[in-house]
């Protein structure tokens, strides 16, 4: 027992490998939030009036809201006037092509293992790189344009594709949706935009890489993905931030729209700075992610691997509106040190014969607290709807916790809803078995944890499954005392 | 190869081993028999490095202090335990697990790691020893295996890892006669002049198939009798009755220096 305890303690105080700060010249808005700051953000982006109006409408609504407190997470009150809402690395020159991206920025992404060179290691993946509040580079734009795929920063989309943005912005997550989504609607500064035209299978993985660099800033990005009839896209987001003593707020909104027969696969590897061993610093990751299967036979699939953030609070969901549409949610959430995660999914069944699957794997170590919270709602119209939910929790050590709060509302008697849940401790027997076969303790824990997560990892695109496994292993690195 | 001297082990206040001494030479197969609760499985666990026990005494393995090594170092040094209850590891492929184990051991021995192809060739060859079906090799480690499949999997792992000292803990328990024969054939095929085996069993029937050089009888946490293979037959006839009384009376006399 003693050996495992020390192992678990070490695990809980794992190192964060992305905590460096890059010295970038940054253009920042004044600290605090008011209508002037919102006008400033909008002006910086040269936005049309309708966009500014939408922001202001959101801001005014936000002022009437109270910060929610029902989640199972504890943190000191956030001072919204002490946050910088806009920070952008200053471009040295106006960018005409990738070759002109600030070498400091390229070096930063290289250090993060993300190649912005189009012939890089992940050459089959187009990347939109977002630093603090703005997109700094998007790769493979030209190649994607050949097949009609639009992949660009949100700011560019507002300029170049205003009709699409206007049509879909807020159509899945309305500006009134919730406290943080409403805040995001007022102050969002950038994000990715992606449009797959009718019948097109996007020829490569698309990904957005988010990096918070500047201190005391919040990151409020907004992503909008639209898959037209019969289109397919696989999309990945990754995120890291420097180690800072102060908590930083990340309140993003992601909206996905899938029309008839369209498929969107959205994968997240989230590795925001989790705070130190005593729970100082780290990112508050309060994110609203939702997809709408607007068309018949459409499918939206969320896969997330959450290893970072001081607090993670998100419920990627799917509104299953089209008949026979399919929603999926696969999640691995790791909480160590003093990390807290309250995460799960929402599946709203509206159309006939809609089906959804939720597989949640929670791993807790140290003083980590991991909560699954999920809603399965079957409306009266959802004849023949089906849901399968499985929540498994793995505990490493005795100071951590796992909690499950499933909510089920069924208004149609033909619906089938299944829920399975399990909680287990990492087995002494399993560890001893591995070690007796010659596998060192650290590798054994990593192997057992990865095995526990396999159902979710196999849903990730190949390269990212490898990344995710590495991330869990890195988290375990140096864990034998 | 293995010399156990006056080995004691306890969990909390529960003294389980009370002075076990045993010597095992390369090439030999020794059986350890005894009633339930006599300490047989504890002996196996302590030799393999299970950390739940307070252990005193001395165990020399190829001249080094075995008790000072971690379980994985013991494995690298060639100690293998076939578990009485093989453990399930969900989501970890059986072959992947075994390749990781083999390569960890090879690394620690300063040998090159085997790549996937070479490993597969080796695994396929050794699989035939225990008549294992390829289909369950890519299933998760022991998950959903029948009792017999689990035990065959243990012997298969042993065949791949090629230990110097193999400890088989009740490998026969839960096996029907056909599975018993398959497992025993696998074990016999692995007997060799430079490998020693300690076969722990409750019943004599395993020893019809795996014929030991020596038989030791444990009761009350120590070895109360040792003899040739005929001792097992004698026990089969008379049972373990009487041995525990003998162990109890031994306990009342101070435990002296071991031979």
Interface residues (C-beta under 8 A of the other chain):
Chain A: X1 X2 X3 X427 X428 X429 X430 X432 X433 X434 X435 X436 X437 X438 X439 X440 X441 X443 X447 X448 X450 X451 X452 X453 X454 X455
Chain B: X48 X49 X50 X51 X52 X70 X71 X72 X74 X75 X76 X80 X81 X83 X85 X86 X87 X88 X89 X90 X91 X92 X97 X98 X100 X101 X102 X104 X105 X108 X140 X157 X161
